[in-house]
Amino acid sequence: GENKNADLYPKRTSLVGLDARTPARPARQSSQLESYEFVLGAAEKLPFDDASFDAVVSTLCLCSVDDVEATILEVARVLKKNGRYGFVEHVAAEDGTLLDVQQRVLDPLQQRVANNCHLHRPIDRALLGATKKSGGPFTEVLEFEEYLD
């Protein structure tokens, strides 16, 4: 995408960006990045070899992909042994809450105006489902923060 996280990476990081909908274009560069390459492709079928990356980071990606579980399994496939997957997502609110109602009402509009972004997608359950189906690509959650109760 737009590489909005560029300034957050450690110095001398080599970064590969991927987006299915954005044509290849100069992305935002950070002076501390060692290199940046942009690749056009889909998260559900990553165009990289197995065990290619030390880390994968996605920001508000799983809410927009067509197949969340396939994406999670692809992330696990391209990570090196002991690699880490860091992500920031919004997830479906607890059933019956005011936020749940708001998400369900606004979800169809959000998908149309925000590149298929689903406000009410149970990403947390999809992550667990993909982990169980594959025998556990991700075995440990290092940090989880919930901002809205």
Secondary structure, DSSP 8 states (H G I E B T S, - for coil): ---TTGGGS-TTEEEEEEESSS-S------TTEEEEEEEE-BTTB-SS-TT-EEEEEEES-TTTSS-HHHHHHHHHHHEEEEEEEEEE------TTSHHHHHHHHHHHHHHHHTTT--TT--HHHHHHHHHHHHT-S------------
